[in-house]
Amino acid sequence: MKNAYPKHVTIVDVSPRDGLQNESTTVPTEVKQALINDLIAAGVKKLEATSFVSPKWVPQMGDNSALLDALAPTRQMEVCYSVLVPNMRGFENAILHRPDEIVIFGSASETFSQKNINCSIDESIERFAPVAAAAKAQGIKVRGVISCTVGCPYEGEIDPSQVAYVTKRLIEIGSEKIGIADTIGVGTPLKVQRALQAALEYADISMLSGHFHDTYGQALSNTLAALQMGVSEFDTSVAGLGGCPYAKGATGNVATEDVVYMLHGMGIHTGIDLDKLVVAGERISAFLKRPNGSNVARAIINKRQS
Ligand SMILES: CC(C)(COP(=O)([O-])OP(=O)([O-])OC[C@H]1O[C@@H](n2cnc3c(N)ncnc32)[C@H](O)[C@@H]1OP(=O)([O-])[O-])[C@@H](O)C(=O)NCCC(=O)NCCSC(=O)C[C@@](C)(O)CC(=O)[O-]
């Protein structure tokens, strides 16, 4: 069979941001710094370091500036350090640290938009527009992520036309990339493909990335379904850490280790050293006193111990 899959996939490890934002006890800045450096040591070239959101809304990200200051002396030129920014206030704080990429995060669900960023979808685009313009004026990349592209914790199923609409608006204001997120992990492969297909009304396939939570154990299947359409960038979280404070019950993203294992098994290059990645996942899981959420990591560790 002819291999139609991409030869290389970019992994965006979102564990320092999406993975930790939901933790109720404060994770010290030096632990986040160690996690990021472990990921980089494993070969991760793109990561979401933190978010410049209101600390009243997401207290865990309140050390955003301190974290980027701590990372500055050892910052790696070839690594893309992304940060989430919801508005100009966040941009003004973020720009002091010159992130490589700004992530503006909208939603395909009106209710989720209100719950997550306290405004409607159209209002969110109005807030993001000056952020995207300011980032581009300073030579910083802009990525848009769309939450709830297949399902919403408040509205249930989401019509793909909503995904097309938000994709269009994000591209109009300057998003160079569009992340298709299954925030609560309810998607199945054909639903995810429909959401991606809707985004393709306005975006080129090279602009799209996948962001799949694993609540129903579908995230790896959804990743494969997106790969089959030619998507070559995925947000993943080491040890499967994470969840969104405004999507109760949703678990973490698909584990980076599981995606890397699958991709390498398919002959797709990631540049990531799986053994070193397992070390990164084990360290943060040990700190959080939580079992490692990656099937692949657990299998590798069990094999070593047997
Ligand atoms: C967007 C806001 C700020 C609106 O929140 P708001 O309360 O409507 O904001 P406001 O403009 O009315 O300001 C209220 C106060 O917040 C301050 N403020 C205002 N903006 C900022 C800022 N950027 N940084 C720091 N402070 C800020 C502002 O200065 C003011 O301070 P006060 O005068 O009361 O002292 C708020 O709703 C918020 O921070 N939401 C973030 C929620 C969040 O981070 N959710 C998780 C990330 S999204 C996600 O996980 C999904 C994703 C991306 O992973 C994909 C997926 O899986 O779906």
The ligand as an SDF file (V2000), in Angstrom:
LIG
                    3D

 58 60  0  0  0  0  0  0  0  0999 V2000
   -9.8300   36.2420   28.9140 C   0  0  0  0  0  0  0  0  0  0  0  0
  -10.0200   36.6790   30.3420 C   0  0  0  0  0  0  0  0  0  0  0  0
   -8.7900   37.4450   30.8260 C   0  0  0  0  0  0  0  0  0  0  0  0
  -11.2230   37.5920   30.4020 C   0  0  0  0  0  0  0  0  0  0  0  0
  -11.5720   37.8090   31.7550 O   0  0  0  0  0  0  0  0  0  0  0  0
  -12.4290   39.0630   32.1900 P   0  0  0  0  0  0  0  0  0  0  0  0
  -12.6530   38.9480   33.6680 O   0  0  0  0  0  0  0  0  0  0  0  0
  -13.6110   39.1810   31.2900 O   0  0  0  0  0  0  0  0  0  0  0  0
  -11.3830   40.2260   31.8530 O   0  0  0  0  0  0  0  0  0  0  0  0
  -11.4770   41.7690   31.9980 P   0  0  0  0  0  0  0  0  0  0  0  0
  -10.8900   42.3460   30.7500 O   0  0  0  0  0  0  0  0  0  0  0  0
  -12.8600   42.2120   32.4260 O   0  0  0  0  0  0  0  0  0  0  0  0
  -10.4660   42.0590   33.2170 O   0  0  0  0  0  0  0  0  0  0  0  0
  -10.7270   41.6470   34.5510 C   0  0  0  0  0  0  0  0  0  0  0  0
   -9.4370   41.6670   35.3450 C   0  0  0  0  0  0  0  0  0  0  0  0
   -8.5130   40.6970   34.8100 O   0  0  0  0  0  0  0  0  0  0  0  0
   -7.3190   41.3670   34.3920 C   0  0  0  0  0  0  0  0  0  0  0  0
   -6.8610   40.7140   33.1470 N   0  0  0  0  0  0  0  0  0  0  0  0
   -7.5130   40.6870   31.9790 C   0  0  0  0  0  0  0  0  0  0  0  0
   -6.7770   40.0220   31.0830 N   0  0  0  0  0  0  0  0  0  0  0  0
   -5.6550   39.6410   31.7230 C   0  0  0  0  0  0  0  0  0  0  0  0
   -4.5230   38.9070   31.2950 C   0  0  0  0  0  0  0  0  0  0  0  0
   -4.4010   38.4480   30.0330 N   0  0  0  0  0  0  0  0  0  0  0  0
   -3.5370   38.6670   32.1690 N   0  0  0  0  0  0  0  0  0  0  0  0
   -3.6420   39.1180   33.4520 C   0  0  0  0  0  0  0  0  0  0  0  0
   -4.7040   39.8170   33.9110 N   0  0  0  0  0  0  0  0  0  0  0  0
   -5.6960   40.0710   33.0400 C   0  0  0  0  0  0  0  0  0  0  0  0
   -7.7280   42.8060   34.1630 C   0  0  0  0  0  0  0  0  0  0  0  0
   -6.6100   43.6540   34.2360 O   0  0  0  0  0  0  0  0  0  0  0  0
   -8.7180   43.0130   35.2990 C   0  0  0  0  0  0  0  0  0  0  0  0
   -7.9890   43.1320   36.5060 O   0  0  0  0  0  0  0  0  0  0  0  0
   -8.5630   43.9950   37.7570 P   0  0  0  0  0  0  0  0  0  0  0  0
   -8.7740   45.3710   37.1870 O   0  0  0  0  0  0  0  0  0  0  0  0
   -9.8670   43.3190   38.1620 O   0  0  0  0  0  0  0  0  0  0  0  0
   -7.4780   43.8790   38.7760 O   0  0  0  0  0  0  0  0  0  0  0  0
  -10.2750   35.4650   31.2820 C   0  0  0  0  0  0  0  0  0  0  0  0
  -11.5160   34.9040   30.9520 O   0  0  0  0  0  0  0  0  0  0  0  0
   -9.2130   34.4440   31.2040 C   0  0  0  0  0  0  0  0  0  0  0  0
   -8.0800   34.6720   31.5950 O   0  0  0  0  0  0  0  0  0  0  0  0
   -9.5430   33.2500   30.6840 N   0  0  0  0  0  0  0  0  0  0  0  0
   -8.5360   32.2160   30.4450 C   0  0  0  0  0  0  0  0  0  0  0  0
   -9.1370   30.8830   30.6090 C   0  0  0  0  0  0  0  0  0  0  0  0
   -8.0980   29.8370   30.3040 C   0  0  0  0  0  0  0  0  0  0  0  0
   -6.9060   30.0560   30.3570 O   0  0  0  0  0  0  0  0  0  0  0  0
   -8.5950   28.6350   29.9940 N   0  0  0  0  0  0  0  0  0  0  0  0
   -7.7560   27.5260   29.7250 C   0  0  0  0  0  0  0  0  0  0  0  0
   -7.0150   27.6510   28.4050 C   0  0  0  0  0  0  0  0  0  0  0  0
   -8.0270   27.2750   26.9710 S   0  0  0  0  0  0  0  0  0  0  0  0
   -7.8900   25.6200   26.8340 C   0  0  0  0  0  0  0  0  0  0  0  0
   -7.3640   24.9620   27.7030 O   0  0  0  0  0  0  0  0  0  0  0  0
   -8.3520   24.9740   25.5870 C   0  0  0  0  0  0  0  0  0  0  0  0
   -7.1850   24.6260   24.6590 C   0  0  0  0  0  0  0  0  0  0  0  0
   -6.4910   25.8460   24.1140 C   0  0  0  0  0  0  0  0  0  0  0  0
   -6.2190   23.8640   25.3520 O   0  0  0  0  0  0  0  0  0  0  0  0
   -7.6780   23.8030   23.4780 C   0  0  0  0  0  0  0  0  0  0  0  0
   -8.6600   22.7450   23.8710 C   0  0  0  0  0  0  0  0  0  0  0  0
   -8.3270   21.7320   24.4320 O   0  0  0  0  0  0  0  0  0  0  0  0
   -9.8060   23.0030   23.5690 O   0  0  0  0  0  0  0  0  0  0  0  0
  1  2  1  0
  2  3  1  0
  2  4  1  0
  2 36  1  0
  4  5  1  0
  5  6  1  0
  6  7  2  0
  6  8  1  0
  6  9  1  0
  9 10  1  0
 10 11  2  0
 10 12  1  0
 10 13  1  0
 13 14  1  0
 14 15  1  0
 15 16  1  0
 15 30  1  0
 16 17  1  0
 17 18  1  0
 17 28  1  0
 18 19  1  0
 18 27  1  0
 19 20  2  0
 20 21  1  0
 21 22  1  0
 21 27  2  0
 22 23  1  0
 22 24  2  0
 24 25  1  0
 25 26  2  0
 26 27  1  0
 28 29  1  0
 28 30  1  0
 30 31  1  0
 31 32  1  0
 32 33  2  0
 32 34  1  0
 32 35  1  0
 36 37  1  0
 36 38  1  0
 38 39  2  0
 38 40  1  0
 40 41  1  0
 41 42  1  0
 42 43  1  0
 43 44  2  0
 43 45  1  0
 45 46  1  0
 46 47  1  0
 47 48  1  0
 48 49  1  0
 49 50  2  0
 49 51  1  0
 51 52  1  0
 52 53  1  0
 52 54  1  0
 52 55  1  0
 55 56  1  0
 56 57  2  0
 56 58  1  0
M  CHG  5   8  -1  12  -1  34  -1  35  -1  58  -1
M  END
$$$$
